[in-house]
């Protein structure tokens, strides 16, 4: 397999013009909700998750897949902030998607389900209804308005640039029955999937920043921006504690990265594919590391031998850990995330090897490693 290169056969001026249109959306002075930002992040994530064995991001994304991702984004955001307040995500009195996710999370908490994947297993009917509610709301609202310039009239709105996807099928007149009878899809414009994935390292923090500032505005409060952003998008690391015993045994008491024996204190659960690249708390993405390795790796991509070691861990052992901790494994999904993100890294990208040591990405070697990951 030869992984995709985001620059193959691509005109730089086209990518630049596309990026400028996207920035125009982000820089809108007046925002009434965070839904557009949620759609953009979900499109980005669905492209990463849907990258195929050839390293190509998908051109077509089911709206239901977007709805699942939107649910996952809002899941952590509907928990109370400091003082027990659930932060508003809109300037309007009612926010359908946020209310649906909040209700599902409250119901899931009653049966001990703390993640969307756990809620899907424990409450399949309630989960499906919530996804359906979000799907219809996406079709009726943000998907049809995302690319429309601020203040643009809905009547005769046919000449604004549809630079992400053709949005003419998405409007408020679409009914729930229509969506149920004929599932709808977002068909991205040529090159857009590749641009979304290859620029994800820049787009994600920018989208999260705008989202954080929008929430601060909707709640009419002074927030410490870093603290608010961590509440909205950071990992709930304390919840990973139940996984330590199983991972410690699976790694024979050694740090995944340097393979030195882990100390009695200072053992940390690390996201192999960094949380900042695509949030993923599934066991398939987690390893144990000592403080030095975890502290220096941070948001960096790991070197290719480490990627290969991570991808070839014994599946049976991981399944046993997940079952014992009642934690979602999602091994295939975690590998899809890694494959999608690594496949679009340009040659020369610094890869973390060990504390203070980096290598540069050799794309000819990457092809072999991703092939191994696919086979694993």
Beta strands, then each sheet from edge to edge (+ up, - down):
strand 1: 60-62
strand 2: 185-187
strand 3: 267-271
strand 4: 286-290
strand 5: 350-354
strand 6: 357-360
sheet 1: 1+ 2-
sheet 2: 3+ 4-
sheet 3: 5+ 6-
end
